[in-house]
Amino acid sequence: MNGSDPKELASLDWVLIFAPYRKDASYTVSLLEEHDIRGQAATGAGLAEMLAESPGAIVVTHEALNADVIATIAKFLRDQPNWSETPIIVLVDRAASSARIQAALSVAWPRSRQTFYQRPVAALALISGVQAALLTRFRQRELRDYLERERELRLELNHRVKNILASVISIFEMTRRGTATIEDLSNDFRGRLTALSNVHSTVFLAGGEEVSLGAAVNSTLAPYRSDNASGIHIDGPEVLVSRNAATTLALCLHELATNAIKYGALSQPNGHVLLKWELSSDADPLLMISWIEIGGPPVVEPSRVGYGTRYIRSALNGLFGESPKLIFAPHGLRCSIHGLVSRLCPKQ
């Protein structure tokens, strides 16, 4: 609302009018309505209740400002949120001491934006003042919304940083237990952090809480694929997964790719890997992912279960709700998993 159309501003808020004497209240309500501004007159007994409904601005006549009314408005101003400085328009008789009234109210109502008009005031001048007050209120609410978004972003950032640090600590501890030398620890830990970093970059560029599975896969496996030739062939339809699901899958794929380079198909010039995923046609579709190694050295099931295997089994079981199938076939390792897409991206 950069144009600040007075009618649009007036529709966002309403004006409380406290003018209990003569016909000031009814006249002011009628005048505001002629300019599409909603006004409501308050009585002395109902002033506190109407203030509690958070008017956009207050119009008050100075002769109505006895000690009780000043105290009631002061309490309302003290209780208002930090972003708020309620606009108050005070209508002062020409014969009254405007300077004295302004000085007294500036002390009594420190958290307000006060505007004073001497009566009789021209209708156009009063309407302009009310519109300016509503614009002020609108800007205050914009500031409130901005501060709330900032607070939510800080909380979200704090939450995500804690999760990332927890992931890093967990990766380090598991890597440390699975390596025998400092060099192995350094290389394995660096590789796993790189995989974590790559998928976080992909999710960030996606601009939301969901990311394409294909994008997450490609960013994770990019370090293992050259521009001219690649031992990893990727095939699968478009499907969105959550940030957490993408991170888990990325770390699992990193473990599989690292194992294939050290011991499996990617350790041989003619070896290659087929990574594919498929979706069933059900109303709540199943996602089936397969990692198939071909052309590597003969596979022998290891006598000791390493970190990578333990992580893949545990992480995929938590993500899909069932354990993956790891087959150490002589002609090549195979890993497959399937589960409901709704588990990987609850919004779908």
PyMOL commands that set and color helices and strands:
alter all, ss='L'
color gray80, all
select helices_A, chain A and resi 6-12+24-34+47-51+62-64+67-79+98-108+123-177+182-206+213-224+243-262+265-267+307-320+341-344
alter helices_A, ss='H'
color red, helices_A
select strands_A, chain A and resi 14-18+38-41+57-61+86-93+112-119+210-212+232-235+240-242+272-279+286-294+325-329+332-340
alter strands_A, ss='S'
color yellow, strands_A
deselect
rebuild
show_as cartoon
